[in-house]
Amino acid sequence: MSYSQYSGNPYGSSQPQEGYGSSTYGNPYGNPEQHEMQHFSSPQSDPANPYGSSAQDGTTSSTTPGGDVLSQQDFLSRVSHVRNEIRSLTADVQRIGQLHQLALTGTDDSDTTSAQRRVDDLAATTQRKTASIRDQVRALKQDVERTPAGQGSAGLKKRQWEALNGDFQKELQGYIQEEQAYRERYREQISRQYRIVNPDAPDEEVRRAAERDWGDEGVFQTALRTNRTGQASAVLGNVRARHLELLNIERSITELVQLIQDLDTMVIQQDPVVKQVEEQTGNAVTHMEEGNKQIDVATKHARNRRKLKWWCTLIVVLIILAIALGVGLGIGLAKSASKSTQR
C-alpha cells in the first residue's frame, strides 16, 4: 500500500482483539440534540447536499454567500449533511482496515498488490472527504460566531457545532489508531522477513532492522553481504519496499494528527468552555503512548522468558553431562579395581 496521495499537506485551505472497524464504531454518530431538530422541516434546497453543487473531486463549497447568518433550518440541514459525510468516512475507514489485513495476509504478490491498489484509491477518496468535512465544520463554526448571542438559535447552533466537531475528531482518532495498528503489524512482518535472511540474528538486531532506513543503499548492501543467496536478495528487496510503505504510513498519521490540531484550534478560538474536547484529544494521545509502552514491556518480558528457557536448557544439559561423566568414571574405576584383584 502507498499513500502517495497524502504527500505534502492535503489539509491546507480548500483544495490507525477489538480493533478499529469493529461494531464499536458501527454508528457512533447519533443525532445529539435530536429533540431540538425534530421540530424543523428541511429547507427547500436538496437536503442531501445543502452546500450546492459538488466539485469533481468530491469536495463541496462550504462558504455562506455574502457572509449572511444561516437560518436555523439551514444550519440544521448542513449539520445533518456533515453527519452523513462522517458516517460515510466511518465506512471508508472500516474498509481500509479490511484491506490492510488483506495486504498483510495475501497468499501471493498479486493479492497483495491488488489490495494495496484498492487501499491507495480509497485513501485518496478519504483524504478528500476529511478535507471537505473539515472545511464544512469550519464554515459552520464561522456561522455560529456571526450569530448574535441574543438570537434564539444561537445556543442551539453552538451545541450542535460542538457535538459535530467532537464526533469528527473521534472519527479521525479512530483512523489514526487503525494506521498505528497497521504500522505495528508491518514492522512485525519486516522482522519476520529479516529473520529469513539472518536466522541467527539476536532479537535486538531484528528490532533495529525493523526500524532501519532501508531506503539507504548502504544499509541494504550491508545486510545483503551477510547472505548472498538469491532468496536473501529477494527478501531484502521486499523488506526495503515495506519500509518505504512504512514511511508513507507515518506521513499519513502525521497529517491526521495535524488535522485534529486544526480542529482543536477552532475549538480554542470559539469558547474556552469547549476545552474538554482538547483534553479528550490529549487523553487519546496519552493512551496511545501508554499502549506503545505496554507493547515494549511485553516484548521485553518475552525476550527475558526466551533467555531463561535457554539458561534452563543449558543447566539441564550440564547436569546430564555431569551424571554421564560420573557414571563413566565409576564404571572405569570399578573395572580397574576388578583387574587389580584378579592379579
ROPA-905727 format. One record per residue (C-alpha): x, y, z. Coordinates in steps of 0.02 Angstrom, whole numbers, plus 50000, padded with zeros to 5 digits. Layout:
// ROPA-905727
XYZ;...
This chain:
// ROPA-905727
500005000050000;500615017649967;499895033950021;500685044449886;499105054949882;499495060650058;501165068650016;501325086850064;499905094350164;498215088650096;497315097750234;497765115050177;496495127850126;495075122150012;496005112349895;497605018350640;495674957750992;494434972550951;495154984250827;494534998950736;493184994150614;492274982750738;490484985150787;491034997550919;491235010150779;489705004650683;488695020550706;489435032050836;488555047050765;486805047850829;485975064750818;486335073950981;485065087151023;483845077250914;482385083951012;482915101150953;482975096250770;481385086250751;480275101650757;481035109050600;480645103750422;482005102650291;482325118250187;481785119150007;483535115249943;484125097549916;484315090250092;485595077650032;486805091649992;486355108650064;488035115350005;487545116549823;488495108649678;489975097449710;491685098749631;492395084749526;493485078449668;492025076049786;492285091549893;490895104049917;490805122649938;490565126850121;490515145750121;488975155850161;488595167950018;488895185850069;489325180750246;487485180450295;486955171350453;486115154750413;484335152150468;484075138850600;483335127050470;484805129350351;486055126950491;485255110850550;485145104550371;487005107450348;487395098750512;486385083750453;487335083550289;489035083850377;488475069650492;488075059250338;489815063050273;490575057350438;489585041150431;490255038450256;492005041650322;491715028450457;491295015650323;492845020550223;493995018350373;493235001350412;493534996050232;495335002350240;495584991450394;494954976250299;496094979950151;497564982350269;497294964750335;497154957950158;498764966550106;499694958550252;498984941050232;498894939450042;499444922349982;500384929249831;501044945449761;499524948249650;498344947749800;499444959749898;499664971649751;497794971849716;497394975649898;498684989449904;497994997349745;496244997449818;496905005049979;497765018649877;496135023049789;495115022749949;496435032850043;496355046349909;494455047049925;494585047550114;495875061450106;494715072450002;493255068150114;494145072950275;494715089450199;492945093150140;492185089150310;493505100050394;493035114750282;491175112350315;491435111350503;492465127350493;491095136150394;489785131050523;490905137550662;491025154350574;489135154950562;488995151350749;490175165750784;489175177550671;487515173050753;487045186650881;487105179951059;485345186351091;484595176750945;483565161750995;484515149650884;486245154650949;486275141851090;485615127650982;486895131350845;488315131350971;487815114551047;487575106650876;489265112750816;490165106650973;489415089350957;489815088650770;491615094050794;491845081350934;491155067250826;492315071750683;493815071750799;493295054750867;493225047650691;494945054750650;495655047250809;494945030350758;495775032250588;497435035950673;497255020550782;496955009850628;498505016850543;499555014250701;498984996250718;499404993250535;501115000950561;501494988850704;500934973850601;502024979950458;503544980750573;503204963250635;503164957150455;504824965950418;505574957350571;504994940250511;505704943050337;507364948950408;507494932750507;507324923150345;508944931150285;509804930750455;509034916350554;510374917550690;510144936250718;509814940850901;508184949250948;508984966350969;509694965750793;507994960950724;507174975350817;508444987650745;508164980350572;506294984050584;506695002350621;508155004050499;508135015750349;508045002650211;507935016550083;509805019150114;510775009249984;512225006750106;511094998650235;510354987150103;512054981550035;512754978750211;511304967050252;511484958350085;513334954450115;512854943150261;511864931950144;512134932349956;510854919349905;509514923649778;508164921349910;509044933650026;509134946749889;507274944749852;506784945350035;507834960650072;507094969249920;505364965749991;505924972450160;506514988450077;504834990649988;503894987950151;505005000650239;504545013750109;502725009250139;503025011650325;503655029350293;502055033150197;501015026650343;501995037950462;501635052750348;499785048550345;499725047850536;500625064650548;499385072850430;497885065950526;498625072250690;498865089350609;497035089350556;496495085750734;497595100150793;496735111450666;495045106550739;495715109750914;496205127250860;494425130350802;493805125050973;495015136451065;494505151350960;492665148250987;492475146051175;493625140751318;492195130251387;492495117651248;494245113751314;493525096951361;493725091651179;495585096151188;495765086051347;494965071151261;496205072851118;497645073851242;496985058651335;496875048951173;498695052951133;499195048251310;498275031651298;499125027751133;500825031551210;500425020551359;499895006751240;501565008051149;502485006951316;501484991451363;501964983551198;503804987151235;503644979551409;502794964051340;504174962151210;505504963651344;504644950651453;504514938651307;506364941051271;506804937651453;505744921851452;506674915451300;508344918951384;507764909851541;507224894951436;508954893751357;509814895051526;508724881151596;509104870351445;510974873451468;510894868951653;509954852751614;511244848151482;512674851451605;511844840751737;511624826551612;513444827951561;513994827851743;512964812251779;513624803651623;515404808151670;515154801951848;514414785551789;515824783251664;517154786551794;516294774651915;516244760651788;518064763751742;518644763451922;517644747651956;518464738851809;520184744351866;519864737852041;519234721251971;520804718851867;521914722752016;521014709552121;521214696151987;523074699051984;
